[in-house]
Structures are given as C-alpha cells and as structure tokens.
Amino acid sequence: MKKVLFGTTALIAAAAFAGTAHAEKIKLSIGGKQEVFFGAGDVNDEGGETWASTGMATDTELYFTGSTTLDNGITVQAIIQLEAEDRNDRNADEQAIIMSGGFGALQLGQRQTHVGMMQYYGPSVGGPFYANEIRDWNWPNYTNASSHINHYTADDLSVSYVTPSFFGFTMATAYAPDSANNDDSAFEDWNNTASTYKDIFHVGAAFDNEFSGVGIHADMTYQYMFGVGATVDRSLLRGGLSVSYMGFEVGGSYGQWNYDNTDDTLDSWTAGASYSNGPYAVAFEYLGSSEDVGANTDAHTFVFSGRYILGPGINLGAAIYHGDEEIDGNDNDRNSTGVVMGVGLSF
C-alpha cells in the first residue's frame, strides 16, 4: 500500500535551464533492496485443478540516484533502478530525469506518475511483503487480477507534473503515449502495436496534513485510456481516505473502472486499520472487487499482517490471508488460505 509523495521531485520545462554555469556535475550514489518471500497455503478449486502448496518469490533492485542544484535554484535529479534478478523482463525497473523547485514538480521517464504517487489505498505496516504477492498467490489463475485494484501504478514511459503543496493541497496531471510499460513509444500503426492502450491521461488532487497530532489524507484521481484494436476504451475514477493518530491508522479506498459504450464495470474497494509502536507494527486489511465484464466475478481477500524491524534496514514480516473468487456461469470458483513470510533488506 502506498503513502503519499507530493511535489518534492520534478522535471521542468526547457526554460528552466538558464544560469547553470556553476552547478556541480551529478554524482551517483548506490542503494537498493533485497527481499525474499516464502508462502504456504491451500487452494480449493471447483475446477478440479491441483495447486502447489508452497512457493517462493524475490524482489531485488539496485538504485542509482544523484542530484545537483543549479544556480537558478532548480534541483535536477537522476533516478535509475535496476533489476538484479531475472524475475522481470527488463534491466531498468524505473528510470527518470527529475527537476524540482518552487514551481512544483515535473517528471519525465519510465516511472510511476505523480498522480499514481498521491493515491492512497489502505493502511499498511510495510515490511518485506506486498499486497501484490498475496493477491497473485491468492488468485493464482485469475487472468484479470491486476485490474481488481483501484489504482494505476504501471511504470509507463510518461511525463507528469505536480503542484507545490498549499496547506496540504496538491494537484497533479500526467500523460503516457501508451501502456507498453518497458518499451519505447514511437509513431506506429494504431492497431498493430504491443500496447493494449494508447494516450493515457491522468489528473488528480490530494490533501495531506496534520492537525493536533491527527493526520488526514484524502485523494481523488481520474484516468482515461484509449484501447488499441478491439480493446475498449476505459476510465478509472477512484478516491482514498485515511486518518492517523499516535501510531493508529484507519482508511480505505474505492474505485470504478468503466468501459466505454458498454454496461461493463469493475468496482474495487479496500479498508483496514494498522498500529505501529517502535519496531513493531500490525495491520488488518480487506480487499474486495466486483466485475461485471462478461461473466460476473466477485473476489474478496482478508489479510492480517505484522512487521518487526530487526535492525537498521532489516525487516521481518509475515501475513496470514484468506481469499475467495466466485465466478458466475462456470465451475472455477476457488478459495485459498495461507501464510506469507519474508525478510527485507534496504541499503
């Protein structure tokens, strides 16, 4: 789950490059993360399929970052995140050139947009495991599982801008030529491309502030994307809200995908609560969705998780989950119960 990142980083227009004669050349520093997950559980499938009861996953990346401040006060930053394993099909997980200043924030590159960064979708205690890991194992054969989350987080090659924060209020916008994610965008036949969608537009607004120790976050974002070939255009309207106080946090989100010129919709929602105290933290999370696209599908996941900070940059985590899918018109309903454990290093 995700916290908010507002206008602290950005990429500005060409006019901002004036007066750079005495700026220091960017020097890169190295960091990263290394995470290993182990899962065990049981899947009951009405389709008669037999699922493995154990599994493992890893997520290891190296981060190269550097910045310099120009004579005109603009900070220019480079971000390069390299995959250090063969889990994904590209070397660079994220890469972007960023600039920031009093004008707000503008980013150009292959990285989650500022609109995506401001989206809130439920409390989390962090730790070395993701809701995505649990979702993937919990819905092992569900081809549209990634759409059952009410946010858009792909690292499409894009440009995005976020305003400065005014008493906690920010606004953001973004554009991506296509959804190829790790591929370059170019002039090409609209109906003969690896992209599922073209011309992806995002807008959003958020509020993040604290009053007498009570933290409040609220956001609302909208996205529209044009389908390629037979793919139908679709849009997403979603929002999130959380309140935190003295280590406690409660919150949730709701979103709806709409498919143009059809009655198809996909609704998804999250809710939960968390508590953290020193190195310890626990959270309860619920994720639900209802899809009315072809065969109606309802999916629900319940997760109880905990985290312990063993030392600087060393996290231990575990989660117990239960989930189910109900699909109208076939015998592929399933439910699963299991545990995910992990060790996460950051450096």
Secondary structure, 3 states (H helix, E strand, C coil): CCCCCCCCCCCCCHHHHCCCCCCCCCCCEEEEEEEEEEEEEEEEECCCCCCCCEEEEEEEEEEEEEEEECCCCCEEEEEEEEECCCCCCCCEEEEEEEEEECCEEEEEEECCCHHHHCCCCCCCCCCCCCHHHHHHHHCCCCCCHHHHCCCCCCCCEEEEEECCCECCEEEEEEEEEECCCCCCCCCCCCCCCCCCEEEEEEEEEEEEEEECCEEEEEEEEEEEEEECCCCCCEEEEEEEEEEEECCEEEEEEEEEEEECCCCCEEEEEEEEEEEEECCEEEEEEEEEEEEECCCEEEEEEEEEEEEEEEECCEEEEEEEEEEEEEECCCCCCEEEEEEEEEEEEEC
